[in-house]
Amino acid sequence: MPTTFQKRQKEMKRQEKQKMKLERRAQKKLSEGEKGPSTDGLDELQVLDAPQILEEFMDLPDNQHPSLKR
């Protein structure tokens, strides 16, 4: 059975870890606010008003189109 001193040390360690975690979260939130939200390398999305024709499918006959394969 842990002694009172060990229990107190364990609780102090737990509180210190919690405090450090809160500080890290606050710092992360601050640094993210400065540079904006991360896009993870994704290109900016565009709104399309019509279908886009991809060049790699232009020369395929209708019966060889990838969307028709089963």
Biopython code that builds the backbone (N, CA, C, O; Angstrom):
import numpy as np
from Bio.PDB.StructureBuilder import StructureBuilder

atoms = [
    (1, "MET", "N", (0.852, -1.187, 0.000)),
    (1, "MET", "CA", (0.000, 0.000, 0.000)),
    (1, "MET", "C", (0.894, 1.246, 0.000)),
    (1, "MET", "O", (1.804, 1.358, 0.821)),
    (2, "PRO", "N", (0.635, 2.173, -0.915)),
    (2, "PRO", "CA", (1.455, 3.376, -0.967)),
    (2, "PRO", "C", (1.273, 4.227, 0.294)),
    (2, "PRO", "O", (0.197, 4.284, 0.890)),
    (3, "THR", "N", (2.333, 4.858, 0.657)),
    (3, "THR", "CA", (2.261, 5.744, 1.819)),
    (3, "THR", "C", (1.639, 7.063, 1.419)),
    (3, "THR", "O", (1.454, 7.342, 0.234)),
    (4, "THR", "N", (1.323, 7.864, 2.402)),
    (4, "THR", "CA", (0.716, 9.166, 2.151)),
    (4, "THR", "C", (1.637, 10.026, 1.297)),
    (4, "THR", "O", (1.190, 10.740, 0.399)),
    (5, "PHE", "N", (2.943, 9.945, 1.596)),
    (5, "PHE", "CA", (3.911, 10.728, 0.822)),
    (5, "PHE", "C", (3.900, 10.308, -0.648)),
    (5, "PHE", "O", (3.923, 11.171, -1.526)),
    (6, "GLN", "N", (3.866, 9.006, -0.936)),
    (6, "GLN", "CA", (3.847, 8.506, -2.310)),
    (6, "GLN", "C", (2.572, 8.938, -3.028)),
    (6, "GLN", "O", (2.604, 9.316, -4.199)),
    (7, "LYS", "N", (1.461, 8.878, -2.321)),
    (7, "LYS", "CA", (0.189, 9.314, -2.915)),
    (7, "LYS", "C", (0.241, 10.796, -3.278)),
    (7, "LYS", "O", (-0.219, 11.201, -4.346)),
    (8, "ARG", "N", (0.803, 11.592, -2.382)),
    (8, "ARG", "CA", (0.900, 13.026, -2.629)),
    (8, "ARG", "C", (1.809, 13.312, -3.825)),
    (8, "ARG", "O", (1.501, 14.166, -4.656)),
    (9, "GLN", "N", (2.930, 12.591, -3.905)),
    (9, "GLN", "CA", (3.850, 12.760, -5.029)),
    (9, "GLN", "C", (3.174, 12.371, -6.340)),
    (9, "GLN", "O", (3.327, 13.052, -7.354)),
    (10, "LYS", "N", (2.431, 11.277, -6.311)),
    (10, "LYS", "CA", (1.729, 10.816, -7.511)),
    (10, "LYS", "C", (0.691, 11.851, -7.967)),
    (10, "LYS", "O", (0.579, 12.139, -9.158)),
    (11, "GLU", "N", (-0.052, 12.396, -7.029)),
    (11, "GLU", "CA", (-1.065, 13.401, -7.357)),
    (11, "GLU", "C", (-0.414, 14.675, -7.900)),
    (11, "GLU", "O", (-0.930, 15.275, -8.843)),
    (12, "MET", "N", (0.702, 15.090, -7.322)),
    (12, "MET", "CA", (1.408, 16.280, -7.809)),
    (12, "MET", "C", (1.911, 16.051, -9.234)),
    (12, "MET", "O", (1.846, 16.950, -10.073)),
    (13, "LYS", "N", (2.408, 14.856, -9.498)),
    (13, "LYS", "CA", (2.885, 14.527, -10.840)),
    (13, "LYS", "C", (1.730, 14.554, -11.845)),
    (13, "LYS", "O", (1.882, 15.055, -12.959)),
    (14, "ARG", "N", (0.581, 14.014, -11.446)),
    (14, "ARG", "CA", (-0.602, 14.016, -12.314)),
    (14, "ARG", "C", (-1.039, 15.447, -12.621)),
    (14, "ARG", "O", (-1.351, 15.772, -13.767)),
    (15, "GLN", "N", (-1.061, 16.294, -11.602)),
    (15, "GLN", "CA", (-1.456, 17.684, -11.805)),
    (15, "GLN", "C", (-0.470, 18.414, -12.710)),
    (15, "GLN", "O", (-0.878, 19.214, -13.552)),
    (16, "GLU", "N", (0.817, 18.147, -12.545)),
    (16, "GLU", "CA", (1.832, 18.779, -13.391)),
    (16, "GLU", "C", (1.675, 18.350, -14.840)),
    (16, "GLU", "O", (1.793, 19.177, -15.745)),
    (17, "LYS", "N", (1.409, 17.065, -15.076)),
    (17, "LYS", "CA", (1.194, 16.576, -16.447)),
    (17, "LYS", "C", (-0.020, 17.249, -17.068)),
    (17, "LYS", "O", (0.004, 17.625, -18.240)),
    (18, "GLN", "N", (-1.091, 17.400, -16.278)),
    (18, "GLN", "CA", (-2.304, 18.041, -16.776)),
    (18, "GLN", "C", (-2.029, 19.505, -17.133)),
    (18, "GLN", "O", (-2.505, 19.996, -18.157)),
    (19, "LYS", "N", (-1.272, 20.188, -16.302)),
    (19, "LYS", "CA", (-0.930, 21.586, -16.557)),
    (19, "LYS", "C", (-0.101, 21.713, -17.837)),
    (19, "LYS", "O", (-0.354, 22.601, -18.651)),
    (20, "MET", "N", (0.884, 20.835, -18.018)),
    (20, "MET", "CA", (1.728, 20.864, -19.220)),
    (20, "MET", "C", (0.887, 20.602, -20.466)),
    (20, "MET", "O", (1.091, 21.238, -21.500)),
    (21, "LYS", "N", (-0.049, 19.676, -20.371)),
    (21, "LYS", "CA", (-0.910, 19.350, -21.505)),
    (21, "LYS", "C", (-1.765, 20.565, -21.894)),
    (21, "LYS", "O", (-1.912, 20.869, -23.077)),
    (22, "LEU", "N", (-2.316, 21.246, -20.910)),
    (22, "LEU", "CA", (-3.125, 22.434, -21.183)),
    (22, "LEU", "C", (-2.281, 23.535, -21.829)),
    (22, "LEU", "O", (-2.746, 24.226, -22.735)),
    (23, "GLU", "N", (-1.039, 23.695, -21.359)),
    (23, "GLU", "CA", (-0.149, 24.694, -21.949)),
    (23, "GLU", "C", (0.178, 24.352, -23.398)),
    (23, "GLU", "O", (0.200, 25.238, -24.253)),
    (24, "ARG", "N", (0.431, 23.076, -23.680)),
    (24, "ARG", "CA", (0.720, 22.650, -25.055)),
    (24, "ARG", "C", (-0.467, 22.918, -25.961)),
    (24, "ARG", "O", (-0.304, 23.398, -27.083)),
    (25, "ARG", "N", (-1.667, 22.608, -25.472)),
    (25, "ARG", "CA", (-2.871, 22.847, -26.278)),
    (25, "ARG", "C", (-3.049, 24.336, -26.570)),
    (25, "ARG", "O", (-3.375, 24.719, -27.694)),
    (26, "ALA", "N", (-2.834, 25.173, -25.554)),
    (26, "ALA", "CA", (-2.976, 26.618, -25.737)),
    (26, "ALA", "C", (-1.940, 27.127, -26.744)),
    (26, "ALA", "O", (-2.261, 27.947, -27.604)),
    (27, "GLN", "N", (-0.702, 26.643, -26.637)),
    (27, "GLN", "CA", (0.347, 27.067, -27.562)),
    (27, "GLN", "C", (0.021, 26.632, -28.983)),
    (27, "GLN", "O", (0.219, 27.393, -29.930)),
    (28, "LYS", "N", (-0.478, 25.410, -29.134)),
    (28, "LYS", "CA", (-0.841, 24.901, -30.459)),
    (28, "LYS", "C", (-1.967, 25.746, -31.061)),
    (28, "LYS", "O", (-1.944, 26.077, -32.247)),
    (29, "LYS", "N", (-2.938, 26.082, -30.236)),
    (29, "LYS", "CA", (-4.064, 26.885, -30.705)),
    (29, "LYS", "C", (-3.586, 28.273, -31.140)),
    (29, "LYS", "O", (-4.046, 28.806, -32.150)),
    (30, "LEU", "N", (-2.660, 28.852, -30.372)),
    (30, "LEU", "CA", (-2.105, 30.159, -30.718)),
    (30, "LEU", "C", (-1.337, 30.107, -32.024)),
    (30, "LEU", "O", (-1.530, 30.961, -32.889)),
    (31, "SER", "N", (-0.474, 29.123, -32.179)),
    (31, "SER", "CA", (0.345, 29.041, -33.387)),
    (31, "SER", "C", (-0.505, 28.709, -34.612)),
    (31, "SER", "O", (-0.188, 29.150, -35.716)),
    (32, "GLU", "N", (-1.570, 27.944, -34.435)),
    (32, "GLU", "CA", (-2.458, 27.641, -35.555)),
    (32, "GLU", "C", (-3.219, 28.888, -35.982)),
    (32, "GLU", "O", (-3.466, 29.086, -37.172)),
    (33, "GLY", "N", (-3.588, 29.721, -35.033)),
    (33, "GLY", "CA", (-4.303, 30.958, -35.341)),
    (33, "GLY", "C", (-3.453, 31.916, -36.143)),
    (33, "GLY", "O", (-3.981, 32.664, -36.966)),
    (34, "GLU", "N", (-2.142, 31.911, -35.924)),
    (34, "GLU", "CA", (-1.243, 32.806, -36.648)),
    (34, "GLU", "C", (-1.106, 32.408, -38.110)),
    (34, "GLU", "O", (-1.106, 33.267, -38.992)),
    (35, "LYS", "N", (-0.991, 31.116, -38.368)),
    (35, "LYS", "CA", (-0.768, 30.669, -39.733)),
    (35, "LYS", "C", (-2.039, 30.176, -40.412)),
    (35, "LYS", "O", (-2.004, 29.824, -41.592)),
    (36, "GLY", "N", (-3.137, 30.142, -39.711)),
    (36, "GLY", "CA", (-4.391, 29.667, -40.276)),
    (36, "GLY", "C", (-4.494, 28.163, -40.157)),
    (36, "GLY", "O", (-3.512, 27.498, -39.826)),
    (37, "PRO", "N", (-5.657, 27.622, -40.418)),
    (37, "PRO", "CA", (-5.815, 26.176, -40.310)),
    (37, "PRO", "C", (-4.969, 25.444, -41.350)),
    (37, "PRO", "O", (-4.743, 25.938, -42.454)),
    (38, "SER", "N", (-4.521, 24.285, -40.975)),
    (38, "SER", "CA", (-3.667, 23.487, -41.863)),
    (38, "SER", "C", (-4.501, 22.881, -42.988)),
    (38, "SER", "O", (-5.614, 22.410, -42.755)),
    (39, "THR", "N", (-3.960, 22.893, -44.220)),
    (39, "THR", "CA", (-4.651, 22.284, -45.357)),
    (39, "THR", "C", (-4.071, 20.925, -45.685)),
    (39, "THR", "O", (-4.546, 20.252, -46.600)),
    (40, "ASP", "N", (-3.031, 20.507, -44.937)),
    (40, "ASP", "CA", (-2.404, 19.202, -45.125)),
    (40, "ASP", "C", (-1.957, 18.965, -46.560)),
    (40, "ASP", "O", (-2.003, 17.832, -47.039)),
    (41, "GLY", "N", (-1.528, 20.006, -47.249)),
    (41, "GLY", "CA", (-1.001, 19.856, -48.600)),
    (41, "GLY", "C", (-2.076, 19.700, -49.671)),
    (41, "GLY", "O", (-1.750, 19.435, -50.828)),
    (42, "LEU", "N", (-3.312, 19.852, -49.323)),
    (42, "LEU", "CA", (-4.380, 19.734, -50.317)),
    (42, "LEU", "C", (-4.498, 21.034, -51.096)),
    (42, "LEU", "O", (-4.337, 22.122, -50.544)),
    (43, "ASP", "N", (-4.777, 20.907, -52.369)),
    (43, "ASP", "CA", (-5.004, 22.090, -53.186)),
    (43, "ASP", "C", (-6.325, 22.729, -52.776)),
    (43, "ASP", "O", (-7.204, 22.074, -52.215)),
    (44, "GLU", "N", (-6.443, 24.005, -53.064)),
    (44, "GLU", "CA", (-7.673, 24.697, -52.733)),
    (44, "GLU", "C", (-8.810, 24.139, -53.593)),
    (44, "GLU", "O", (-8.634, 23.889, -54.785)),
    (45, "LEU", "N", (-9.962, 23.951, -52.981)),
    (45, "LEU", "CA", (-11.112, 23.407, -53.694)),
    (45, "LEU", "C", (-11.757, 24.485, -54.548)),
    (45, "LEU", "O", (-11.786, 25.657, -54.173)),
    (46, "GLN", "N", (-12.275, 24.073, -55.708)),
    (46, "GLN", "CA", (-12.954, 24.996, -56.605)),
    (46, "GLN", "C", (-14.386, 24.527, -56.808)),
    (46, "GLN", "O", (-14.652, 23.327, -56.872)),
    (47, "VAL", "N", (-15.301, 25.477, -56.909)),
    (47, "VAL", "CA", (-16.695, 25.165, -57.186)),
    (47, "VAL", "C", (-16.852, 25.095, -58.700)),
    (47, "VAL", "O", (-16.483, 26.025, -59.416)),
    (48, "LEU", "N", (-17.404, 23.982, -59.180)),
    (48, "LEU", "CA", (-17.596, 23.801, -60.620)),
    (48, "LEU", "C", (-19.041, 24.098, -60.984)),
    (48, "LEU", "O", (-19.961, 23.748, -60.246)),
    (49, "ASP", "N", (-19.232, 24.736, -62.112)),
    (49, "ASP", "CA", (-20.592, 24.993, -62.576)),
    (49, "ASP", "C", (-20.975, 24.056, -63.716)),
    (49, "ASP", "O", (-22.117, 24.068, -64.176)),
    (50, "ALA", "N", (-20.023, 23.244, -64.173)),
    (50, "ALA", "CA", (-20.264, 22.263, -65.235)),
    (50, "ALA", "C", (-19.273, 21.111, -65.057)),
    (50, "ALA", "O", (-18.253, 21.269, -64.385)),
    (51, "PRO", "N", (-19.570, 19.950, -65.659)),
    (51, "PRO", "CA", (-18.624, 18.835, -65.556)),
    (51, "PRO", "C", (-17.286, 19.187, -66.205)),
    (51, "PRO", "O", (-17.234, 19.918, -67.194)),
    (52, "GLN", "N", (-16.226, 18.661, -65.640)),
    (52, "GLN", "CA", (-14.903, 18.889, -66.195)),
    (52, "GLN", "C", (-14.493, 17.644, -66.979)),
    (52, "GLN", "O", (-14.596, 16.527, -66.472)),
    (53, "ILE", "N", (-14.033, 17.833, -68.199)),
    (53, "ILE", "CA", (-13.595, 16.723, -69.042)),
    (53, "ILE", "C", (-12.096, 16.539, -68.830)),
    (53, "ILE", "O", (-11.308, 17.463, -69.033)),
    (54, "LEU", "N", (-11.718, 15.337, -68.421)),
    (54, "LEU", "CA", (-10.316, 15.042, -68.182)),
    (54, "LEU", "C", (-9.657, 14.576, -69.464)),
    (54, "LEU", "O", (-10.206, 13.746, -70.189)),
    (55, "GLU", "N", (-8.488, 15.107, -69.739)),
    (55, "GLU", "CA", (-7.790, 14.809, -70.989)),
    (55, "GLU", "C", (-7.436, 13.334, -71.125)),
    (55, "GLU", "O", (-7.446, 12.802, -72.235)),
    (56, "GLU", "N", (-7.125, 12.667, -70.023)),
    (56, "GLU", "CA", (-6.713, 11.264, -70.126)),
    (56, "GLU", "C", (-7.841, 10.347, -70.617)),
    (56, "GLU", "O", (-7.571, 9.204, -70.985)),
    (57, "PHE", "N", (-9.090, 10.812, -70.633)),
    (57, "PHE", "CA", (-10.207, 9.995, -71.111)),
    (57, "PHE", "C", (-10.699, 10.433, -72.492)),
    (57, "PHE", "O", (-11.658, 9.860, -73.009)),
    (58, "MET", "N", (-10.078, 11.411, -73.081)),
    (58, "MET", "CA", (-10.543, 11.943, -74.349)),
    (58, "MET", "C", (-10.407, 10.956, -75.507)),
    (58, "MET", "O", (-11.272, 10.939, -76.382)),
    (59, "ASP", "N", (-9.365, 10.139, -75.548)),
    (59, "ASP", "CA", (-9.099, 9.264, -76.686)),
    (59, "ASP", "C", (-9.676, 7.854, -76.538)),
    (59, "ASP", "O", (-9.521, 7.040, -77.448)),
    (60, "LEU", "N", (-10.323, 7.548, -75.438)),
    (60, "LEU", "CA", (-10.854, 6.209, -75.235)),
    (60, "LEU", "C", (-12.197, 6.036, -75.946)),
    (60, "LEU", "O", (-13.062, 6.907, -75.864)),
    (61, "PRO", "N", (-12.366, 4.917, -76.641)),
    (61, "PRO", "CA", (-13.692, 4.638, -77.217)),
    (61, "PRO", "C", (-14.694, 4.429, -76.087)),
    (61, "PRO", "O", (-14.309, 4.102, -74.964)),
    (62, "ASP", "N", (-15.961, 4.614, -76.378)),
    (62, "ASP", "CA", (-16.999, 4.509, -75.351)),
    (62, "ASP", "C", (-16.994, 3.166, -74.639)),
    (62, "ASP", "O", (-17.243, 3.115, -73.434)),
    (63, "ASN", "N", (-16.716, 2.064, -75.358)),
    (63, "ASN", "CA", (-16.786, 0.751, -74.730)),
    (63, "ASN", "C", (-15.575, 0.470, -73.827)),
    (63, "ASN", "O", (-15.590, -0.527, -73.105)),
    (64, "GLN", "N", (-14.528, 1.309, -73.839)),
    (64, "GLN", "CA", (-13.359, 1.118, -72.997)),
    (64, "GLN", "C", (-13.268, 2.137, -71.868)),
    (64, "GLN", "O", (-12.275, 2.179, -71.142)),
    (65, "HIS", "N", (-14.282, 2.939, -71.726)),
    (65, "HIS", "CA", (-14.274, 3.959, -70.688)),
    (65, "HIS", "C", (-14.240, 3.288, -69.308)),
    (65, "HIS", "O", (-14.982, 2.330, -69.092)),
    (66, "PRO", "N", (-13.403, 3.757, -68.363)),
    (66, "PRO", "CA", (-13.257, 3.124, -67.049)),
    (66, "PRO", "C", (-14.568, 3.029, -66.265)),
    (66, "PRO", "O", (-14.752, 2.094, -65.486)),
    (67, "SER", "N", (-15.465, 3.969, -66.458)),
    (67, "SER", "CA", (-16.710, 3.924, -65.693)),
    (67, "SER", "C", (-17.632, 2.811, -66.185)),
    (67, "SER", "O", (-18.578, 2.454, -65.483)),
    (68, "LEU", "N", (-17.388, 2.257, -67.361)),
    (68, "LEU", "CA", (-18.237, 1.195, -67.896)),
    (68, "LEU", "C", (-17.709, -0.202, -67.576)),
    (68, "LEU", "O", (-18.412, -1.183, -67.817)),
    (69, "LYS", "N", (-16.508, -0.321, -67.047)),
    (69, "LYS", "CA", (-15.933, -1.628, -66.709)),
    (69, "LYS", "C", (-16.622, -2.202, -65.478)),
    (69, "LYS", "O", (-16.991, -1.474, -64.556)),
    (70, "ARG", "N", (-16.787, -3.520, -65.483)),
    (70, "ARG", "CA", (-17.447, -4.175, -64.343)),
    (70, "ARG", "C", (-16.573, -5.230, -63.774)),
    (70, "ARG", "O", (-16.953, -5.893, -62.809)),
]
sb = StructureBuilder()
sb.init_structure("model")
sb.init_model(0)
sb.init_chain("A")
sb.init_seg("    ")
for serial, (resi, resn, name, xyz) in enumerate(atoms, 1):
    if name == "N":
        sb.init_residue(resn, " ", resi, " ")
    sb.init_atom(name, np.array(xyz, "f"), 0.0, 1.0, " ", f" {name:<3s}", serial, name[0])
structure = sb.get_structure()
